[in-house]
Amino acid sequence: MKKIKIPIFILCLVPFFHLVYGIFTDNLGANPIEYILHSTGFWTLTFLMITLSVTPLRRIKGLNKLIQLRRMFGLFAFFYVCLHFSIYLGIDRYFEWDEIVKDITARPYITVGFTAFLLLFPLAFTSTKKSMRKLGKRWVKLHRLIYIVAILGVIHFWWLVKKDITEPLIFAVILAVLFALRGKKLFGLK
């Protein structure tokens, strides 16, 4: 698995490099800020879905070594959401805090997205083996927040789009399938 981690790590950075290339070549469309926000949000949700897919794939296909990649996928979700929020704060809103607070409190899709963003912090900061040992069973309960984050992320995306809900619908279906595969174990039920 160690041999495959580096290529997968690099592959996970491809969307980021694509954005950087698009910035330097001025190839991000008529509204580059919107393109970057959409792209980083899309990849955040994608990596959340990939992270949530690890356990079902492990059970169904017997791909036990995938568990070694789950943390990396989760941290890439965190990386892309940090980019997403940073672009929103700095480039879209120019750090105008009054406007940002107004946006977060007045626009439901931003409220939901901001909540999901905040909930990812404890997951990212406790993703180490040391945290797993220190928190014990509480670590598992804490990391179930990923399900809430994924739901909020899909809602954020759904409420954001005005007409074509195809992409958020695809994420919602994927999430529903992942939840169905988890079954009663989803929230610790037996």
N, C-alpha and C positions, 0 to 999 in steps of 0.2 A: 504493500500500500504506500510505502514511503516514496517509491519511484513515481507513482501516479499523482501524489499530492502537489508537486511543483507544477506539472503541466495543467492540472485542474485549477490551481491558484492563478496561473497566468490566464487561463481561459475565463475565469471569473472576472478578470480585469479588462477583458476585451471591450465590454460596453463603455467603461471609463475611457480607455484609449480611443475608442471611436468618437466619443464626445470631444476629447482634447484635440483630436485630428480635425473634427468638424469646426471647432473654434478657430484653429490656426489657418484653416483653408477657407474660412467664412462660408461653410457649407451646412448650415443648420436651418435653412429655410427663412421665410419672411419674418418669423418671430422666434429668434434664437433662444430667448429666455423661456418661453413657453415650451419649446422643443426640449430644452435641457431639463426643465421641471417634469415634463411628461416622461422623458426617458429615465431619469433617476427614480421617479415614482414607480414606473413599470418594472424596473430591475429590482427595486426593493420588494415589490410583491412577488416577482418571479423567484427571488432567493428565499423569501418566506415559504413559498409553495414547495420549493426544492427541499428546504430544511424539513418541512412537515412530511415530505414524501419518504424520507429516509427510513423511518420505522416501518411503515407498511411494506415498502420494498424489501426490507430486511426479512420481514415475516413471510411475505408471499413468495418471494423469489429466493430466499435463503442467502441474500447478499449481506452477510453479517459484517463484512469489513467496511460497508458504507457508513457505519456508525462513526468511524474515524474521521469522516469528512463532514459530519453534521455540524460540528462547531464552526468549521470554516465557512460553510454555507450561511449559517446564522450570522456570523460576523460580517459576511459580505452584505447581507440584508441591512445590517446596522450601518455599514460603510455607505451604502447607496442612500439610505434614509438621511444620514447626516449630510451628504452632498445635497440631497433634495431640499432639506430644511435650510441649509446654509445659502443655497442659491435663492431661495424664497426670501430669507432675511436680508441678505446683502445686496443681491443684484435686482431682485424683483421689488423689494420694499425699501432699499437703501438704508436699512437700519433705522427707519422712522418708527420708533417704538410705539408711539400713540396709534399709528395706523395698523401696526402689527397686532397690538392688543385688541383694537377694534375689529380687525379681521377675524381673530381667533374667537372672539366672543359673539360676533354678529353673523358669521357665515358658518352654518352647521358643518359643511364638508371640511372646512379648515379646523373647526373644533375637534371633530372626530379624528382627523389626520394628526393633529397636534397631540391628542391623547395617546394615539398609537405610538407616536414618536417617543413620548415620555415613558411609556411602558416598556419600550425596548432597552432603555438604559440599564435597569437592573439585570436584564438578561445578558447584555453584553458584558457588564462588569463582573458578573458571577459565572462566566463561562469557562473559567479555569478549573483545572483538576483540584487545585488547592481549595477553591470555593466549594466544589462538589464535596470534598472531604469535610470541610468545616461546617457546611450547612446540612449535610446528611439528607434525610428524607424531606426536609424543608426545601432543599434545592429543587427536587422534582416538582413540588407544589408551586414554587416560584416560577419555574420554567414552563408551567402550563399557561402562563400569561401569553405565550406565543399564539395560542388559539384565539385569545381575545384580540391581540394585535392584528392577526390575520383577518379576522372578521371586520375590525375597524378599518383596516387598510382597504378592504374590498368596498366597504360602505363609502369611504372617502373618495375612492376612484369613481364609484357609481354615481354619487351625488355631484361630482365634479363635471362629468360629461353632460352635454346638453341634449344631444340628439342620438348619436350612435353609441348604444350601450354594449356593443359586441364584445369589446375587450374586458370591461368589468364583469360582464355575464360569464365569459370564459373563466375568469378567476373565481367567480362565485361557484360555478359548477365544479371546478377542480377542488376548491375548498370543501364543498359539500361531499364530494367523493372521498376525499381524505378523511373527513369526519366520519363518514359511513364505514370506512375501513377500520377506523380506530374503535368504533362501536362504543360499548359501555366503558372501555378503558380510557376514553377521552378525558373525563374529569375525575378519574380515580374510582369509578364505580366498578363493582365486581359482577 
